[in-house]
Structures are given as C-alpha cells and as structure tokens.
Amino acid sequence: GENVEQHPSTLSVQEGDSAVIKCTYSDSASNYFPWYKQELGKRPQLIIDIRSNVGEKKDQRIAVTLNKTAKHFSLHITETQPEDSAVYFCAAMVNDMRFGAGTRLTVKP
Amino acid sequence: GAVVSQHPSRVICKSGTSVKIECRSLDFQATTMFWYRQFPKQSLMLMATSNEGSKATYEQGVEKDKFLINHASLTLSTLTVTSAHPEDSSFYICSAQVGVNEQYFGPGTRLTVT
C-alpha cells in the first residue's frame, strides 16, 4: 500500500520567513496530493492540493510542487504569520488517502 | 467548501458499552465517506471506507465487528464502537468525498472510555 513520509516533524521559523515541508510517497499510482492544516482539537482543513498532471500550484502565500519522477511533493509558505502556526499534514491518494506523520509549524512573532 | 458535521463532539462512556458516532454531509451527497482515528500528536489513520448501500472496507488491523459502520444514505454514515475499552479512547474523524478526490472532514469526536 501507499506509504507517505513527511519531514520535518517540527519546524520553527521567524515571522516573515518562508517554511518548507517535504513529503515522499511510494505508490506511483497516487494521483492526488492534498495538504491539510490542523489546529489543536480541530478538524483538518484543506489548504491546497495538486493533481499528478500538474507540477506546481500557487494560492497567495501557499504553493505546492510535485515531482512525479522522484515521488515527492512539497509545501511552501511564504511571509509566514503567527496564525500559520499549526500541524500540517500531507497526503497521497489513489483510492483512499494516506497521510504523512505531520509537521508542527511554529511561527514566532 | 463542503460542510461535514459530526455528532457527538465529545463522549465519555464506561468500559464495555457501545458508542455511536454520526457523520453527515450537510450540503452535498457523499457516496463515499471515510473514518479515521487520531491519537494525540499523531497522524490520521484510516480505519475504513464507507460506501453508501454497501459494506464498508476496513483497513488491516481494524476489527469490523468492533467498529461497525453503516452508510445507509448519501448524507449519513455512522460508526459504532462496540464494547469499548480504554484503549479505544481517541479522536475519531470522518470525511466525505466530494468529486473525484477531495475530502472534507468533520469536526471530530473525542471518545473517552473510562
């Protein structure tokens, strides 16, 4: 089955800096790669996603890149703000979704 | 985005009793819903895939007789934890599939078994 690895597990940045979270997946049939933001005790919220026929997608301060050959994808957050602090999960999907272990992002004011 | 509700948000039950958790898609129909379990500071682990009108597909290691899933309509899936034990205490989250891939999550149910 699909195996998704996510790094780093924790990430601390200064407000205004960029943050990058990386994930790798094992199943080359995976065709959908969403990123979720989860605040403590709350539901995961979809923040951006990318499909396997696209290499990059951007939405304001958030961007995702996908390298199908290498089977990895990354989340980039620019101009980070304290409210970006949360746990971020990547996921890869064929028929069902497999999640990475999560990255706890802390943005220091 | 699509709205998914979940009820109850919190439940405390005694060991040996059963608990039912409801997951509803409020403004769309979902032929497929998913049930996840999340332990503290851990990722979401898929428990089962729930398809309307058919039996759920369980992940390896998840006991189907312990975690009963019913998806009787296009807007409702239920998870019943039977004979709950303290080790079943966790955060249970459902999601509903929209379109080909997108999933929207319910707010989760925190189950505590005493």
Interface residues (C-beta under 8 A of the other chain):
Chain A: N31 Y32 P34 Y36 G41 K42 R43 P44 Q45 L46 D49 R51 F89 M93 N95 D96 M97 R98 F99 G100 A101 G102
Chain B: G1 F34 Q42 S43 L44 M45 L46 T49 I93 S95 V100 N101 E102 Q103 Y104 F105 G106 P107 G108 R110
